[in-house]
Amino acid sequence: MTMAAPALDYSAPSKADRRLFDAVKSSVSTREAAERYGISINRRGMCKCPFHKDKNPSMKVDKRFHCFGCQADGDVISFTSRLFGFNRKAAAYKLASDFGIRTNDRESKVIPFRRPVSEEKLIEHRAAHYFRELCDYRNQLVQWREDYAPKSPEESFHPRFAEALMNLPAVENDLDILWSGDTKDKQMVIADLMQKEKEVKPMEAAVTVPVYYESGAYARDHKELELFRSSHMENINCKKAVEASISHHFDGMRLNKNAITEVLDQFGPERLSLVLAATVQTKSWDGRFSPQNKDWAFTVRMPDSRPDMNYDRRDAYAVSSHPAVLDGFISHARREMQDRQKHSVLEDLKKPPEQSHKPVSRHESFER
Ligand SMILES: [Zn+2]
């Protein structure tokens, strides 16, 4: 064979790795993987070989693959590993995540679950996303209905109290449908929610909440609890925007770059970095985040890097999208932020110096 071999993994596969390999091989055929990764296959199950300059389809893909041109041959894992230049283990993880194969290591069991391909599955996926989203919103409204209730009959309604009264019935109705409605109704609710999101975003873009780096105790002592809280809430909003954006812009295979632009425009690089870094920090055990993104995450300045005994504030805004997809999002976002920074540095050079409006921290010393 003249082709460069994929990177070798010198560590012997563990038992858990082997279980993963078996699960992947029994759940996904090479043909399914090839189709998923954008290779077109003709009716006879032949495709142009991605591993040599193939003019006519000379690769047979089925459960395994074999190329009659270059003799490349193997199973779905070796196919994926060569296609992406991953080692076998990384390829198996990619397949598992792309095809929704979960391994539960603690119980030493492999649980294959839904393959997000069909229209119906996509609706279910979105329904689940918006259900979580709406649950959060519902809880917030219930909270507001209590916290902002007028103290006397003369007092006028606080906007949040009014919003709660106005929106709660509809939100609860939508939740019912997303939870147990039929597909048609779910689809309507989802379309409606997606539309609303689009309408709301440009308005929110005007609101900028500064990132607050001090601790809650500091904020209390300095009467800045409002800043502390609104910054925390904005982190949560940013997390939700990332999740929504990934959900919209991931087609099961590729993440559209607009996913990043939208969130970045809305929340700015400082907050987006913070939220993405917090996510990786709190999930640094997860092998699906790349070492580069992990290294980066621990360089980002955090307001909540010192968790309390049993409560880590970062958990509230750690993004819960699929780690493999999210890792790609983070890499793109970092690149995009770098590009923008370069650009803005050039812009700044043209401007008088005092126009910088970055929030300045009160004490620069690093708390430990
Ligand atoms: Zn070939």
Residues whose N, C-alpha, C, O or C-beta is under 5 A from the ligand:
A	BS01	ZN	C49 F51 H52 C67 G69 C70 Q71 A72
